[in-house]
């Protein structure tokens, strides 16, 4: 034990949050009426990933226990509901300023209670998603009654009705707010045993969670925040200098006659028609000649003087015309 304690002695090490964590700058709103099972769905999707759960029910149960109020009478404590909601907002702001991953539990019955934090988180650089856990109103009432019978929270029936109808009314607005690719619906109306829940629903939920966590950050503000955090962690006040570009070597332009290159020229053939021969250093006029003189338009009956006039003055090399004459002479038409 003494050796183990001595091994941990030393100067304190400063630990910093990784700006490249998969759960950084991700906010997932999980909405559903009371009894829909949204808390269980959120736990199975993001449990153990480092995402911070933001749930007013957690603060509500703690406040009720401190006040020695049974959970079955939670619906009668309206003042405690407001305190729990205020604590949730404080917790949301605390984690949001640090850009940590968030799983926000909400009923979704009021559009503004989703839209306002959505826009605030977007300004901070978050990519926001929404998971709606849907169930029938009858199933929601039945599950709420079963939870109260086992000593859990008893939500008033009017609260469940308002939450269910409000969420169904605003689903279209939520799809437009988050976008179809970031709006996910989970059907949880069927009552499953714990074994069926783990085998059927949990694999699909975790697949959705992996897709959300592995998605790259697309918010421009979030990207800038990540870049600034990386520079601060590596002690870079300014971005590293770019790699110097290779110097361009400028050479004086020379004609093909000066470079001594070979060109192709059409010349009349002995048996009629025309053929191609390589001619060295005939200047730039040969390009216009070759472009105009296609096989279908080959002037087999045109005279050598017309061709020489076309090339006249095109090259600065005095030997160009001589080489052209020699080329025609080899063809027997000179």
Phi, psi and omega in degrees: 000322181294317180296322179294320179293321179293331180293332181269359178282148180153181181294147179295144180255130179275121179260134180238150178290134180286126182280355179250017176296149183293330184266005182284144176058036175236129178233124181241119175269119178254114186242149178173155179288166177298132183089359179283340181091026183291326179293320178292321178295316180296322180293319180289329182283315190238011177293130179081007180263352183095355176291138183271118179284131177243104186220122179291334180296327178298314178291326180296314180295322179294318179294323179293321178293321178294327179271004181057041177254128178299146180296336179291343179254024182294329182293343181269353184258078182291326178295324178291325177301316180295321177296319180296321179292322178295319178296323178296320179295322177295317179296321178297317178293324180296312181285327182294323178295337177265003176060031178282157178294139187233140170238105189260118180272130182205154176282328179080012183287330179253123184297320183295331180287348172259319186291320182296306176296331177300310182292324178294318179291324177297321178294332177281350179109010184280149164262120189255139177233163178222132176241117181255121178263112185256145175205165178284157180297323179296317179295321179298317178294318181296317180291324178296319178294321179294324178293318178293328180290335179265013178092011180270190180291143177247105180272132179304146182299325179295325177296318181294319178297314181297318181293319183292311181292323179294320179293316180297326181288328186261005183299318179298321179290324178293322177298320179290326181289313184270335186095147185296329182285341181247016177244119187237136179245132178241122178271116183231039182279334182279136176277116182248152173286161179305325179292315178296322179298319181288327184274326188262306190272322186298315179301321179292322179294318180291330176295318177296318180296320178296322179296322180290316184289328182275350181293136178291157179288128181249345180290128183295321178296320178296320178298317179296322179295320178295317179297318179294323178293322178294320178295321180292322180292326181265005178072031181254111176282332179235153179296151180299147182295147179286156179294128182296139180284151180292136180293138179272129180265115181269129178244146177295139180288136179233147177285164180294332177294321178289326179282345178076030181277166179264143178231159178257135181228137175277131178229154178296142178264161183294319182272014183102162181081215182204167176209165182263141174223146176283130179235134184265129171064056180260003176086190185278340183296336181296332180294314177296325180293312182295327180290321182280329188267078178276160181303325181289338181246021184295120181277079181294336181263006180280149186278162178294331181295322178297320179292321180292324177296328178294323182270355186292128178079004182278338184236146177273351180278123181291338181277356184295313180296326179295316180294326177294319178297319179296325179294318177293326181296324180293342181271351177086008182252001182291000000 
